[in-house]
């Protein structure tokens, strides 16, 4: 049983909550591969997707997840919405309440905005990414991908590499992997490490050889140039030379290490394109596949919790 009214972050969840979502998602992943249609457990429910930031894969994934479970799915074009005319987030929440949705999926550029909305609406809210705060379903789909490939989700060494300072994906993954008793290493230039990193339950290095040594999982992050307002890196070429993942750097990890990336990828900046497409080591496409299963599971469990 999932005893939470919303899914706003990994913070606040326990190992049993995480396992419940992953176990349910596993059944959806297997059913999809077998071509078995799921039960329409969200039939008669309304799901509204509100993306204040552009997103292709996350929005599409939530939309497909809702439709597969029988929900009536509505996408609100927030870039052209009343927010642009000066409407506050609180006013938006009041407007939404009048529509009586059951599930609200929100992506927002400001940390904490999704939590604010959740406190003002009478429905389940799922955080699809807010500022530098969290992106819980990405961490969950990463966890499911790791568990399926490695057979477990504990006592693994996971190297999270690249632009950690601007990454809500890194934050959610650090919390989740820590909860599940994994060894987490943060690898990247000092300029791209978050403030307060010394207090985090993770090792930190700016040396790829040291960071990837004996890693079971190598998780590359996108260089988020749109969130940078200064000279964080000398050049993309220099960044790739020092921190971009290629076959040579991957050789520092375990022979059976898997390579992950939340997307979208900057090929030749964070990761070598040939390596990204190598199905023997890369699970990037499987991450996208598991995203739908995880979002189906999260929405079903939240709907059950509200009924129950």
VOGU-3710 file (C-alpha; in Angstrom, 3 decimals, decimal comma):
1> xxxxxxxxxx> 0,000/0,000/0,000  1,281/3,466/-0,922  0,280/5,836/1,879  1,169/9,189/0,297  -1,291/11,705/-1,199  1,234/13,028/-3,750  4,558/12,112/-5,376  6,537/15,321/-4,935  10,005/13,865/-4,459  12,005/10,842/-3,389
11> xxxxxxxxxx> 12,681/12,698/-0,157  9,938/11,582/2,207  9,647/8,109/0,724  11,003/5,003/2,402  12,521/1,848/0,907  9,143/0,077/1,104  7,449/2,903/-0,858  10,131/2,735/-3,538  9,893/-1,046/-3,757  6,081/-0,882/-4,023
21> xxxxxxxxxx> 6,283/1,456/-7,033  9,041/-0,576/-8,708  7,236/-3,898/-8,175  4,037/-2,551/-9,712  5,983/-0,946/-12,563  7,698/-4,280/-13,220  4,346/-5,905/-13,951  3,453/-3,104/-16,378  6,839/-3,381/-18,110  6,452/-7,119/-18,564
31> xxxxxxxxxx> 2,845/-6,780/-19,776  3,905/-4,161/-22,345  6,630/-6,428/-23,691  4,141/-9,290/-23,930  1,595/-7,076/-25,693  -0,937/-7,522/-22,882  -3,175/-4,467/-22,394  -3,405/-3,263/-18,763  -6,610/-2,981/-16,765  -8,134/0,508/-17,184
41> xxxxxxxxxx> -7,738/1,305/-13,478  -7,928/5,068/-14,113  -11,117/4,882/-16,185  -13,393/7,809/-15,359  -10,502/9,839/-13,921  -9,081/13,047/-15,357  -5,342/13,644/-15,637  -4,063/17,143/-16,399  -0,464/17,634/-17,558  0,842/21,132/-16,772
51> xxxxxxxxxx> 4,336/21,702/-18,155  5,666/25,196/-17,462  8,963/24,025/-19,003  9,275/22,316/-22,363  9,684/18,572/-22,251  9,200/15,997/-24,967  9,940/12,629/-23,393  8,572/13,233/-19,882  5,285/14,757/-21,049  4,800/12,090/-23,717
61> xxxxxxxxxx> 5,604/9,378/-21,183  3,027/10,648/-18,668  0,435/11,048/-21,433  0,937/7,500/-22,720  0,907/6,144/-19,149  -2,411/7,823/-18,351  -4,065/6,756/-21,600  -2,950/3,148/-21,203  -4,684/3,081/-17,818  -7,891/4,571/-19,242
71> xxxxxxxxxx> -7,636/8,137/-17,880  -8,968/11,165/-19,728  -5,717/13,048/-20,359  -5,535/16,788/-20,983  -2,353/18,714/-21,812  -2,413/22,379/-20,823  -0,142/24,634/-22,920  1,312/26,605/-20,025  3,648/28,667/-22,237  0,559/30,359/-23,701
81> xxxxxxxxxx> -1,543/30,227/-20,535  -2,961/32,801/-18,157  0,302/32,629/-16,216  1,776/34,722/-19,020  -0,976/37,247/-18,399  -0,037/37,602/-14,745  -2,095/34,875/-13,071  -0,406/33,557/-9,919  0,207/29,895/-9,200  -2,389/30,105/-6,417
91> xxxxxxxxxx> -5,014/31,434/-8,852  -4,138/28,593/-11,211  -4,639/26,112/-8,379  -8,073/27,549/-7,583  -9,043/27,338/-11,255  -7,906/23,719/-11,385  -9,917/22,859/-8,278  -13,054/24,039/-10,044  -12,346/21,491/-12,819  -12,130/18,592/-10,306
101> xxxxxxxxxx> -9,180/16,686/-11,816  -7,991/13,476/-10,176  -4,317/13,591/-11,153  -2,151/16,626/-11,822  1,287/16,219/-13,424  3,433/19,360/-13,088  6,826/20,455/-14,382  7,993/23,902/-13,295  11,268/25,881/-13,596  11,182/26,972/-9,932
111> xxxxxxxxxx> 12,049/24,693/-7,028  9,125/24,287/-4,642  6,424/25,411/-7,093  5,003/21,890/-7,383  4,842/21,548/-3,591  2,978/24,862/-3,422  0,432/23,691/-5,981  -0,012/20,392/-4,136  -0,908/22,260/-0,952  -3,700/24,144/-2,747
121> xxxxxxxxxx> -5,424/21,526/-4,938  -7,789/18,708/-4,072  -6,159/16,005/-6,194  -3,017/13,886/-6,379  0,017/15,787/-7,708  3,019/14,207/-9,418  6,219/16,204/-9,711  7,590/15,942/-13,257  10,593/18,097/-12,316  10,836/21,400/-10,434
131> xxxxxxxxxx> 13,872/23,647/-10,807  16,959/22,087/-9,246  14,862/20,354/-6,601  13,662/16,894/-7,685  12,527/14,677/-10,553  11,208/11,629/-8,680  9,844/9,547/-11,557  13,179/9,822/-13,391  15,003/8,406/-10,354  12,392/5,643/-10,080
141> xxxxxxxxxx> 12,678/4,664/-13,743  16,465/4,694/-13,392  16,121/2,444/-10,341  13,847/0,033/-12,206  16,281/-0,108/-15,127  19,188/-0,833/-12,781  17,230/-3,492/-10,864  16,215/-5,276/-14,060  19,760/-5,265/-15,470  21,657/-5,970/-12,243
151> xxxxxxxxxx> 19,114/-8,176/-10,477  19,204/-5,975/-7,388  19,084/-2,358/-6,219  21,429/-2,421/-3,241  25,172/-2,578/-2,576  26,054/-1,315/-6,031  28,605/1,375/-6,858  26,970/4,101/-8,939  28,955/6,936/-10,519  26,835/10,019/-11,339
161> xxxxxxxxxx> 28,880/12,140/-13,735  28,726/15,647/-15,165  26,577/18,678/-14,414  25,442/17,746/-10,922  24,913/21,334/-9,723  21,988/21,977/-12,067  20,527/18,463/-12,039  17,316/17,568/-10,216  17,814/14,064/-11,675  21,100/13,743/-9,768
171> xxxxxxxxxx> 19,474/14,935/-6,531  16,579/12,466/-6,741  18,924/9,623/-7,691  21,328/10,388/-4,833  18,460/10,229/-2,334  16,978/7,032/-3,786  20,275/5,186/-4,215  21,320/6,188/-0,704  18,059/4,890/0,758  18,616/1,565/-0,999
181> xxxxxxxxxx> 22,144/1,191/0,472  24,254/1,885/-2,603  27,626/3,577/-2,848  27,219/6,844/-4,765  30,070/8,793/-6,346  29,653/12,263/-7,817  32,088/12,888/-10,655  32,564/16,200/-12,441  34,312/19,578/-12,453  34,273/21,468/-9,151
191> xxxxxxxxxx> 32,354/24,282/-10,844  29,477/21,865/-11,506  29,185/20,444/-7,995  26,223/21,675/-5,921  26,585/23,873/-2,870  26,759/21,834/0,321  27,984/18,737/-1,526  30,402/18,009/1,332  27,396/17,245/3,559  25,812/14,808/1,106
201> xxxxxxxxxx> 26,017/11,056/1,585  28,187/10,599/-1,478  31,836/10,555/-2,478  33,049/13,349/-4,737  35,874/13,610/-7,258  36,845/15,585/-10,344  38,837/12,647/-11,746  36,950/10,259/-14,060  39,401/7,386/-13,542  38,985/7,584/-9,770
211> xxxxxxxxxx> 35,226/8,121/-9,997  34,505/5,260/-12,393  36,845/2,725/-10,756  34,906/-0,543/-10,270  31,538/1,172/-10,853  28,531/-1,067/-11,580  26,538/1,808/-13,061  27,771/4,911/-14,900  25,085/7,580/-15,039  25,917/10,507/-17,321
221> xxxxxxxxxx> 24,083/13,837/-16,992  23,194/16,451/-19,572  25,213/19,659/-19,561  22,384/22,101/-18,746  23,595/25,169/-20,592  20,182/26,876/-20,288  20,598/27,015/-16,486  24,147/28,385/-16,586  24,822/32,100/-16,273  28,615/32,039/-16,214
231> xxxxxxxxxx> 31,762/30,264/-17,311  31,245/26,869/-15,705  33,404/25,047/-18,273  36,284/26,251/-20,500  34,711/24,792/-23,669  32,579/21,835/-24,726  35,632/20,275/-26,386  37,655/20,480/-23,183  34,684/19,199/-21,174  34,368/16,128/-23,417
241> xxxxxxxxxx> 38,086/15,476/-23,183  38,004/15,436/-19,374  34,484/14,320/-18,479  32,776/12,966/-21,594  32,244/9,202/-21,472  34,058/7,176/-24,100  35,276/3,565/-24,293  38,599/4,398/-22,640  37,004/6,041/-19,592  34,360/3,302/-19,356
251> xxxxxxxxxx> 37,163/0,727/-19,106  37,822/2,024/-15,559  34,408/0,669/-14,496  33,553/-2,990/-14,015  33,498/-5,104/-17,213  29,714/-5,553/-16,912  28,970/-1,906/-16,049  25,882/-0,321/-17,610  25,711/3,205/-19,032  22,731/5,500/-18,381
261> xxxxxxxxxx> 21,636/8,991/-19,456  18,319/10,719/-18,622  18,225/12,497/-21,989  18,220/14,479/-24,061  21,862/13,738/-24,869  24,508/16,087/-26,182  26,487/13,541/-28,205  30,175/14,278/-28,291  29,864/16,470/-25,187  28,717/14,177/-22,349
271> xxxxxxxxxx> 28,957/10,855/-24,132  30,387/9,282/-27,253  27,582/8,602/-29,735  28,785/5,092/-30,594  28,855/4,166/-26,900  25,381/5,624/-26,331  24,010/3,351/-29,058  25,895/0,205/-27,984  23,163/-2,125/-26,692  25,773/-4,262/-24,924
281> xxxxxxxxxx> 26,458/-1,519/-22,376  23,921/1,287/-22,906  20,462/1,049/-21,269  19,372/4,512/-22,411  16,484/3,264/-24,561  15,373/0,922/-21,791  15,222/3,921/-19,445  12,673/5,533/-21,789  10,669/2,297/-21,885  10,703/1,944/-18,089
291> xxxxxxxxxx> 9,548/5,560/-17,750  6,069/4,697/-18,996  5,806/1,675/-16,668  6,952/3,663/-13,617  4,535/6,516/-14,312  1,666/4,059/-14,766  2,526/2,493/-11,407  2,845/5,836/-9,604  -0,487/7,129/-10,906  -2,283/3,871/-10,061
301> xxxxxxxx> -0,916/3,797/-6,504  -1,824/7,455/-5,913  -5,336/6,884/-7,265  -5,745/3,850/-4,986  -4,505/5,833/-1,983  -7,091/8,558/-2,632  -9,910/6,037/-2,963  -8,827/4,025/-0,046
//
